[in-house]
Amino acid sequence: MPNRRILSLWFPRLGAERVLRAEQGGISGPLAVVGEVSNTQVISALSAEAEAAGLWVGQPLRDACAMCGGLITRSRQPLAEARFLTALRRWAGKFSPWVAEAPPDGLTIDLTGCAHLFGGEDGLLPLVEQDCADMGLSVQMGVADTLGAAWALARYAGLEAGSDRNGDAIDQEARATRSRAHRRPVKGRHWTRGGAAPHSVRQPHSQVRVAAPGQAYGVLSPLPVAALRLDDNVVAQLNRLGLRRIGDLLGQPRASLGRRFGRGLVLRLDQAIGAAPEPISPARAPEHFAVRFSLPEPIGLMEDMMAAIDRLLPRLCARLEDRGMGARVLRLEAHRSDQAAEVVTLALARPTRDSARMRPLLEMKLESIDAGFGIDVLRLEAVQVERLQGVTHTGHAVATDKARARMNGGGAGNRELEDLMGRIGARMGLENITRRHPVDTHIPEKTAQVMAAAWSNPAQDWPHPRRPRPVLLWAPELVMAEELPKLPLRFRWRGRDWALARATGPERIAPEWWLDDPQWRSGVRDYWEVVTECGARLWLYFAHGGGASRGWFCQGAFA
């Protein structure tokens, strides 16, 4: 894109400064945020005072404590840092609508067509720096024509290219030269002439590095190859070959670089100089569905509140319909004249944007609102929404099939059931309304599972067992009878003596060998439908014994 300008923001002390902001001055002294890398506590962020003490990011905590006795440490919280970075992205939206996060500690802003609103780049960049200073954040900025160049300037401008090899380390010399090698004086000698590679010293924070339009090639050349956003192992391989600056790569044949180091190196290089596109994808702004109604005079009667709700609901449902959404959870806020607020929450059995179905449920919730000295503002918000599927028009043959209509959710009976669940849920909570769904298993007590009715559909096809199942099912209870597979004519159960009239069976059920169920450690079971002389229909089984004792048990009763 012609005249494209990208601003990259890097917050080098994001983790530590987030902690300082959260504790609001409760920390006095050098601060280090500590994370765990390979079972070792390593510093992930430092405050300015800790950096002044000579500590650095990536240093083991034990070494840092030895260097700085008064070091204050806090554990790293990646989720909190991610939320803080998201909040900074919303702040950066004041400068451009195209803002993207560059985890874990950066932002990328597309300034194309926006900088003139702030007096150009010369007026915008000091404003960004001042805002960060007001928030207590250290920031480094880079501006260039490409995202890669801006990213590199923000993080690596002013750094000398280093190497992972030290010319003074005798262990790194060839075996033939190791015997006659002597320590070379390196004072005053440059690292390119055999001297030791200098340590990278970062410039003071809160600096701006700007590449003039069309000058990305020139500003990238002196930067280290790590500024291309490469993997650490690729950077190490390049350094061992003496390719330490980006300028060393710009003159190399691309084909040989791709064969040796992979296409990722060539792609990053082309993106940095603008030969390959790299768009900025901003995060999608969350959709808010809320309406409010301000009253000229405070109200307190139920009829007046319902009249206000009758004006709010159509507006909210119209917004939901425009986006193809349905409300699942509603929140009604009643702001009183004494600055207090009453809040009620309504959960719906199914997502809907039908105001006629939501109105009676909201009316039930109004009973819990204390109007106090009067309510002057009502706010209705759909805090949880779901996308509604479009209605599929079917032919006459399908429309006459009631079962298929119910399965598609188009039957009037389903709507009545959902309204009933909504009314009951408004009283006792939707989580207390459940339904049973079939489970594909041959174990009797596991053939059904309990699910929340509001978040599940009615089961259509229940499996039919080979034999009838009892109406009542309980945990197996011991039956006093002879421990033989032959069905006993008399047995004792629950303190009573029972006589056998007739029986049907057996039905053999084996345990699920891939699951360790403590109740099925007795091995294979032979189930019998037993009718006693007094008319009771019981479900008995004989356990053949496995990891537990064998014998007769009663597990249920038929109608």
Buried (B, 14 or more C-beta within 10 A) or exposed (E): EEEBBBBBBBBBBBBBBBBBEEEEEEBEEBBBBBBEEEEEBBBBBBBBBBBEBEBBBEBBBEEBBEEBEEBBBBEBBEEEBEEBBEEBBEBBBEBBEBBBBBEBBBBBBBBBEBBEEBEEBEEBBEEBBEBBEEBEBBBBBBBBBBBBBBBBBBBBBBBBBBBBBBBBEEEEBEEEEEEEEEEEEBEEEEBEEEBBBEEBEBEEBBBBBBBEEEEBBEBBBBBBBBBBBBEEEBBBBBBEEEBBBBBBBEEBEBEEBBEEBEEBBBBBBBBBBBEBEBEBEBEEEEEEBBBBBEBEEBBBEEEBBEEBBEEBBEBBBEBBEEEEBBBBBBBBBBBBBEEEEBEBEBBBBBBBBBBEBBEEBBBBBBEEBEBBEBBBBBBBBBBBBBEBEEEEEBEEEEEEEEEBBBBBBBBEEBBEBBBEBBEBBBEEEBEEBBBBBEEEBEBBBEBBEEBEBBEBBEEEEEEEEEEBBBEEBEEBEEBEBEEEEEBBEEBEBEEEEBEBBEBEBBBEBEBEEEEEEEEBBBBBBBBBBBBBEEEBBBBBBBBBBEEEEBBBBBBBBBE
